[in-house]
Amino acid sequence: MQAVLNNVLRSNSSTSINIDGKDYLYFGGTNYLGLAHRVELLHAAGKAFASFGWSAGASRLTSGENVFLLELESALASFGQAEAAVVLPAGFMANQAVVEGLDSHVAVWVASSAAHSSIHAALKHAHGKLVIVESQSEINLDLIRRHYKIGLAEPIAVFAEPIEAFDGKLADVPQILASLGDGDYLILDEAQSFGVLGEQGRGALEHFNLASRGARLLRSGTFSKAVGTYGGFVMAADELIFEIKENASCLRGSTSLPPLLCAATREALRLMQDDRAGTIKRLKSNINYLNQLLLDAEIISVQAQVPIFYLPFNKTVLRLRQTLVEKGVYFPPMSSYFAGADEVGLRWTIQAGHSKTELRRLVEILSVYA
């Protein structure tokens, strides 16, 4: 039992894991579409490996700019319906690249106290004034300007997460966008929403039916979640991507994303765009199905719109996780990851690859909570 609590995996096949020789039905991680296990990605990576080996071997300032990287950036911009995109070696770097790229143009930075740690880490590099609000529902620039006496000539940059990583709540992106002044910036951290929101998985703008080519709208994110590979990205207007490439030291001073990962990610985007297997639809179908099961069992009262589910903390939840492990169902412990955000209850994720039988089995165990 101790090995389970230590969270050391021997294997992970998206919806099942092995810990010290025992198999568990898995409701964790962020490989929402199961693309990390698609053989097409392996084949694409193999071709790039034959040309470059494991590493790009250099930063973009020297000889790290290669055809696989440029093809990925072009494909990403096309899929995301953005003017341009830049790819970084890690998802955690994406928000830092935004801050370093825009800092000279921004007077005030705004973020939620519950924002992802990559946002708060990035803002440590900012020179402008920092405003931290308690929740994303408080991100209204008209009110913030009045409360903090910020002039209209002082550009504000707002970080918002369309899907909050802690409990899966959707932010009111249209309201935040509508409150922006002409000189303000909005950075949507699409780490959780890219590949999940929208009919074709293009993210928050597709979900909310918003224009994607705003001059001061940026979207950051990671390939390590729904896309199933690794690396970070920023999508925005040409001039903003240029500013990031010119001014972001974390990008300029780092070795480029390995070509084999660029090729695999390019293939993942192709699979998402074609989606002949209906993977994105299966994920949404599983979300709806699990919602209905949980509602019928009176375990939840509000439906989740994304593959993140959450039960608030109480003594029953403490016992419930142990019960799940004993019955061969594994939820990763989240207390340290979300420490300080709230008393962590039970949080789990589902994927396109989960069967209806597996979802029913989960709810049967969770029914003791109700």
N, C-alpha and C positions, 0 to 999 in steps of 0.2 A: 504493500500500500504506500510505503514511503516513496518508492520510485515514481508512482503516479503523481504524488504531490510535488515532487521535484521537477516534473514537467520535462523529463528527458526522453525524447522520442527516438525509436530505432528505425521507424519508417513512417511515411505519411502518404496515403493514396487519395488525398483530398477529403473523402468522407469517412475514412477509417485510418487509425493509427496503431502502431505497435509500441508498447512500452515494456521493456524487459521481458519480451516473449509473449505478452498478452495483447490480444487485439481488442480495440475499443471502437464503437461507433462514435464518430468525431463530429462535434458541433463547435468548431473553433476556427481560427485563422480567417484569412480574407481571400482565399482562392475561389471567389464566388462563382466564377464561370467554369472552373475546373481546367482552365487553359494550361496551367503549369504541368499537366500530365499529358498533353496532346503530343503525339509523335511528330506532327508536322513541324512543331517548334524545334524538336531535336534535329530533324533533317536540315532545316534552315540554318541552325547554329553550326552544324557539321560542315556545311559549305563555307561559311565564314571562317571557321577554324582552319580549314585547309589553306586559306589565304593569309591569315594573320596570327594563328595560334590563340593563346588564351587572352592576350592583352593587346590594347591599342599601342602600348609601349611609350606613350608620350602625351603631353598636354596638347590642346588645340592650338596653342601659340606656336608650337613647333611642328611636329609631324603627326599629331594625333587626329587630325581631320581626315576622315576616310569615307569611302563611298557608302559603307553600311550605315554610318552615323548620319550622313546627309540624306540618305534615302529614308531612314526612320523619321527624321525631323519633317521631311516633306509629307510622308504618309500620315504622321500624327496631325499636322496642320490640316490636311485634307479631311481626315476622319472627324476631327474636332471642329471643323468649319471655322478655322481661325486663319488670319493672314500668315502667321509664321509661328514656329515653335523652336525651342532649344531644349536639348536633352542633357541631363547631368548624370554624373556617376552614381548618385544615390538619391532616393526620394527625399531624405531628410535635408538635403542641400537645396531643394527647389525654392523654399521660402527665403532662405538666406540669400540666394541669388537675386530674388526679387527685391529684397531690402537693399542689398548692395547696389543693384542696378538703378533703383529709383530714389535713393536716399537724398541726393542733392536737389531733387524736385519736390520733396515732401516736407511739410512743416509739422504735421501731426500724424501719428500712427495710432490706429484704433484696433483693439482686439478684445475678445472675451477672455475672462479669467480661466474658463474651462477649455480654451483653444488647445489644439495639439501642441505638444512640447516643441515641435520643430518651428512653430510660429513664435513662441516665446523665446526660444534660443536665437532665432533670426533677429528678433527685435532688440536683442542686446547689442547688435551691431549698428542700430539706427542712431542718428544724431538728432533727429527731430523729437518733439515732445511726444510722450507716450500716454495714451488714455486707455485704461483697462476697465471695461464694463463687466458687470456680474454675469450677464448672459447675453446671447446673441439677440434675444428679443429686445434688448435695450440699445441695439445699434440703429439709431436714427440720427443722422447727421445734423438735421435742423435743431434737435434738442441738445445734442452734444456741443454744437457751436455756441448756443445760448448759455448753456451751463458753464462751459469752460472759457467763455469769452474769446472764441476763435473767430477772427475776421474772415470775411468772404474771400479775401485775397490770399489766405493761407491754405494751401492745398492739403487735403486730408487723404490718407490712404487707409482703407479699411480691410482687415482680414476677416473673412467669413467662411465657415464650413457648411456647405449645403446639407451634409449629413454629419451630425455630431457623433464623434466616435464613441462617446461614453454610452449613450442610450439610444442612438439611431434616430433622434428627432430631426425633422426637416426644418431648416432655417427659412425665414420668409425672405427669400432672395429678391423677389420683385419689389418688396417694400424698401429693402436696403438700397437697391439700385435706384429706386425713384427718389431717395433722399439725397443722392449725390449731387453736388454742384458741378458746374462745367469744368472746374479744374481739379476735381477729386478723382481718386483712384479706388477701384474695388478689386481685391484679390480674392478669388474663390479658390479655396483649398479643396480640390476635387479628389483628394486621396481616396475617400470612401465612395464618392458618387460617380466617378468615371468608370464606365462599363456597367453601371447599375441603374442610374436614373435615365429616363428617356426611353422611347420605344426602341431605339437602336443602340442604347447604351452610351450616347455621346455626353451625358452628364446633365448638370443642373439647368443649363440654358435650354436644352431640348425638352426637359421635363416641364419647365415653366413657360415654354414657348417664348423665349426672349431672344432678341437679336444678339448675335455672337461677335459682331465686328466693332464693338464700341472702342473708341480710341484709347480709353483709360480703363478698360476691363482686362484683367489678367486671370488666367486659370493655372494654378500650380497643381502638382500631383505626383503620384508614384506609379510605376509599373508593377510593383510588388503585390498589389492587391488584385483587383478583378482581371487585370491583363495577364497576371500569372508569371511575370518574369522579374526583372530588377532594373532599378534606375529611376531618375526623377525627370520631371519635365515642367516647362512653362509654355503656355500658349497665349498669344497676344497679338496686337498690331505690330507691323514691321518695325516701327520706330522704337517700340518698347523692347522688343527682342534684341534690337541693335544695342540699346542702352545696357541691357543685361550682359550681352557678350563683351561689351567694351569695359564695363565697370565692375562686374562681379568677380572678385578675386578668388572666390571658392570654385568658380568655373575655370577661370584662366590659369589657376595654379594647380589644377588636378588632372590626373591622367583621364583621358576620355573613357566613356563606357566601353567595355570590351566589344569588339566587332561581332563576336558570336552572340552576345546578348542583344545587340542592335538588330541582328538578323532575326533572332527568335522573336523579339518584340514586334518587329515589322510583320512577321507571319501571324502573330497573335492579333494584331490590328486587322489584318486581312480576314481572319476567321470571324472576328467580331462584325466586320462590315458585311461579309457575305452571310454569315450565320445561317447557312443552309440547314444545320442541325437544329435550329431553333433554341440554342442554348440560353440566350437572354430571355426568351419567352418562358422556358422551363424554370428559370430562376424566379421570375415574377409569378408564375403559376404556383411554385412551392411557397412563396411568401403568402399568397392569398389562401392557399390550402391550410397552412399552419395557423394563420390568423383565425380562420373559421373554426379549426379544432380547438384552439385556445379560448375563443369566445364561447363556444358550446360548452366547454368544461369550466367556464367562469373563472379562468385563470387570469385573463386580461379583460379590460373593458374598452380599450382603445387599440385599434389595429395598427400594426407596424406597416410602414410603406417601403421599407428597405430590409435587407436580410440580417439586421441586427435586432435582437430581442432582449428584453431586460425585465427582471423582476426586482422590486425594491427590497432592501435589506430587512430581514427580521430573523428570529431564531429558527423558524421553519426552514428558511433558505440555507442556513448553516448545515442543518441535517440533510437537506435535500441533495446538496452536491455530493455528500458522502454516499447517499443512496444511489445516485446516478453512477458513480464509480463502481460500486458493488454490483450493479446490474449491467456493467459493461458499456456504459455511456460516459464519454469524457467531455467535460466543459473545462477549458483552461482557467486557472485561477487568475483573477484580474485585479486583486487588491493592491498589489504594488504598482501596477501600470497606471491605475487611476487614483493613486493615493492622493488625498487632499481634495478630490473633486466632490466626493460624497461618500457616505457609507455604502460600500459596494455590495450590491445584492448578487443576483445571478444574471450573468450576461452570456449570450451565446449567439452564434451566427449559423446560417444555413447556406447551402450551395445548390447550384443547379443539379448536381449529381445525386442529391439525396432523393431516395424513393419515397413514395407516399407511405409505404409500410414502415419505413424508418421514422418518418415524421409522426405517424400514429403511435409507434412504440415510445417515442419521446414524450408525447402528451400523456400517455398512460402513466408514466412515472411521475410527470410533473403534476398530475391531478391530485397528489397528496398535498400540494401547496394550497389548492383551493379549499 
